[in-house]
Amino acid sequence: MSATIFEQLISLLDSNDARYRVIEHETAGRSADAAKARGTKIEQGAKALVCHVKGNGVKQHVLAVLPAHRKANLSLVARQLGGTRASLASPKEVMELTQCVFGAIPPFSFHPDLKLVCDPKLFEQEEEMVFNAGSLERSVLLNVKDYARIVSPELCEFSEESEPE
């Protein structure tokens, strides 16, 4: 668990007068299991994936944020950011760039080399979004408009319908 990331996150939310609440819950791996443990709908979930985008002179780490009930099309991420291919980062790279284990990454970039992009569907689903906050046992339920205002994300359409879990 990254207490530092949790503290940075809460400080950022407080300093921006965000409407949020912290939820403590059992560890859950899959998005559907996390929603159940939190007592929220899967459509409220936001998952953050650390990716490499490469090709056409592009070499960049990206934090790609999408609704938890959808799946990421990494080829779309690559193309929309000017690259030719994208892949998920290794657990070691995830830890270096986010100070979190895979699955505990909040949808905020606190690293200068990690570009934040969001799928627009994230802002069309629900009024509140929920995500892991540096821990697999702690989440934040946050007003979606506050999230958009605080991070001013670059929008990138890259999510697709997911198979039911």
C-alpha positions in Angstrom: 0.0 0.0 0.0 1.2 3.5 -0.8 0.3 5.7 2.1 2.2 8.5 0.4 0.0 8.3 -2.7 -3.2 8.2 -0.6 -2.0 11.3 1.4 -1.2 13.1 -1.9 -4.5 12.2 -3.3 -6.5 13.4 -0.3 -4.5 16.6 -0.1 -5.2 17.3 -3.7 -8.9 16.6 -3.3 -9.2 18.7 -0.2 -7.3 21.7 -1.7 -9.6 21.6 -4.7 -12.8 21.4 -2.6 -13.7 18.1 -4.2 -16.8 16.2 -3.1 -15.6 12.7 -2.1 -15.6 10.0 0.6 -13.2 7.3 1.5 -14.4 3.7 1.5 -12.5 0.9 3.4 -13.2 -2.6 2.1 -11.9 -6.1 1.6 -9.3 -6.7 -1.1 -10.8 -7.5 -4.4 -9.1 -8.3 -7.7 -11.7 -8.0 -10.5 -13.7 -4.8 -11.1 -17.0 -6.6 -10.4 -15.6 -8.0 -7.1 -14.3 -4.5 -6.1 -17.7 -3.0 -6.8 -19.4 -5.6 -4.6 -16.8 -5.0 -1.8 -17.3 -1.3 -2.0 -21.1 -1.4 -2.2 -21.1 0.5 -5.5 -22.1 -0.2 -9.1 -19.5 -1.5 -11.5 -20.4 1.4 -13.8 -19.1 3.8 -11.2 -15.7 2.2 -11.2 -12.7 3.8 -12.8 -9.6 1.7 -13.6 -6.2 3.2 -14.4 -3.8 1.3 -16.6 -0.1 2.2 -17.0 0.9 1.8 -20.6 3.9 2.3 -23.0 3.1 4.0 -26.2 5.8 3.7 -28.9 6.4 4.2 -32.6 6.5 7.1 -35.1 9.1 8.7 -32.8 6.7 8.5 -29.8 8.0 6.9 -26.6 5.8 7.7 -23.7 4.3 6.3 -20.5 0.6 6.8 -20.2 -1.9 6.5 -17.4 -5.1 5.5 -19.3 -8.3 5.8 -17.3 -11.5 4.1 -18.3 -14.8 2.9 -16.8 -14.3 -0.3 -14.9 -17.0 -2.2 -16.8 -15.3 -1.6 -20.2 -12.0 -2.9 -21.6 -9.1 -1.0 -23.0 -8.1 -1.1 -26.7 -4.4 -0.3 -26.4 -4.1 0.0 -30.2 -6.5 3.0 -30.0 -4.5 4.6 -27.2 -1.3 4.3 -29.4 -2.9 5.7 -32.5 -4.6 8.6 -30.8 -1.4 9.6 -29.1 0.6 9.4 -32.4 2.2 6.0 -31.8 1.9 2.7 -33.5 1.7 0.3 -30.6 1.0 0.2 -26.9 1.4 -2.3 -24.1 0.9 -2.6 -20.4 3.8 -1.6 -18.2 5.5 -4.2 -16.1 4.7 -4.4 -12.4 8.2 -2.9 -11.7 7.5 0.1 -14.0 4.0 0.5 -12.5 5.5 0.8 -9.0 8.2 3.2 -10.2 5.7 5.5 -12.0 2.8 5.3 -9.5 4.2 4.1 -6.2 1.3 1.5 -6.3 0.9 -2.1 -7.1 -1.1 -3.0 -10.1 -4.8 -2.7 -9.3 -4.3 0.0 -6.6 -3.5 2.9 -9.0 -5.7 5.9 -8.6 -6.7 7.8 -11.8 -4.3 10.7 -11.0 -0.7 11.1 -12.2 1.7 12.3 -9.6 4.8 11.5 -11.8 6.0 14.0 -14.5 6.7 11.2 -17.0 3.2 9.7 -16.8 0.7 11.3 -19.2 -2.9 11.1 -18.0 -5.6 10.3 -20.6 -9.3 9.5 -20.0 -11.8 7.8 -22.1 -14.8 10.2 -22.5 -17.2 7.4 -21.4 -15.9 7.9 -17.9 -17.7 11.2 -17.8 -21.0 9.9 -19.3 -21.7 7.0 -17.0 -22.5 8.2 -13.4 -22.3 11.3 -11.3 -19.7 9.7 -9.0 -16.8 7.5 -9.8 -15.0 5.2 -7.4 -11.4 4.0 -7.6 -8.6 2.4 -5.6 -6.6 5.0 -3.7 -3.1 3.6 -3.5 -4.4 0.5 -1.8 -6.4 -2.6 -2.7 -8.4 -2.1 0.5 -9.1 1.6 0.3 -11.1 3.5 -2.4 -12.4 7.0 -3.0 -15.9 7.8 -4.2 -15.5 11.1 -6.1 -17.8 13.5 -7.9 -17.0 13.0 -11.6 -17.3 16.8 -12.4 -14.8 17.5 -9.6 -12.4 14.9 -11.0 -12.6 16.4 -14.5 -12.1 19.9 -13.1 -9.0 18.9 -11.0 -7.2 16.8 -13.6 -8.3 18.5 -16.9 -7.6 15.2 -18.7 -6.8 14.8 -22.3 -9.7 12.8 -23.8 -8.9 9.7 -25.8 -11.5 7.2 -27.0 -10.1 3.8 -26.3 -12.6 1.7 -24.4 -14.8 -1.0 -25.7 -17.7 -3.1 -24.5 -16.5 -5.8 -22.2 -17.6 -9.3 -21.8 -19.7 -9.8 -18.6 -17.4 -10.9 -15.7 
